[in-house]
Amino acid sequence: MDVTLDKELVFRNIKVNSDKEVLAYLADQLYKKGFVEESYIEAIQSREREYPTGLPSTQPSVAIPHANYELVHHTTLAIATLENPVVFHNMEDNDSLIPTQIVIMMAIGEPHGQVEMLQKIVGIIQDEPLRKQMVAAETDQILLNLLKKAIA
């Protein structure tokens, strides 16, 4: 699977007040840069309501929102670290809430690509020092390099 990782899709310490706000922001960036259809923006929100993407782990926690591959032009990831955590619902237990500080939005343009990418991202979730480095990254390039290394 060929993944384009673009420095223009790296956002550090953004200020948002909710999961909806960060989802809209990242999906909009993907759309503006031509990676996804405009309908991806709404698709990501409705999918999150039905199938939450907060992953249980030690802090800082990660969410991995994604939507239908048919809405994706080019496979990529958008990543945001949040100045203050926002609450995502737990992927494994809808009623459980997870304060999340890293959001990795997957725009995967192949039917089975999401599973492959999820397996790579699980490595990030299991690596607390890496997650802490991501939140502490002082430049977009450092954060992008950490992401590249993690999914290589």
Buried (B, 14 or more C-beta within 10 A) or exposed (E): EEBEBBEEBBBBBBEBEEBBBBBBBBBBBBBEBEBBBEBBBEBBBEBBEEEBBBBEBEBBBBBBBBBBBEBBBBBBBBBBBBEEBBBBBBBEEEEEBBBBBBBBBBBBBBEEBBEBBBEBBEEBBEBEEBBBBBBBBEEBEBBBBBBEEBBE
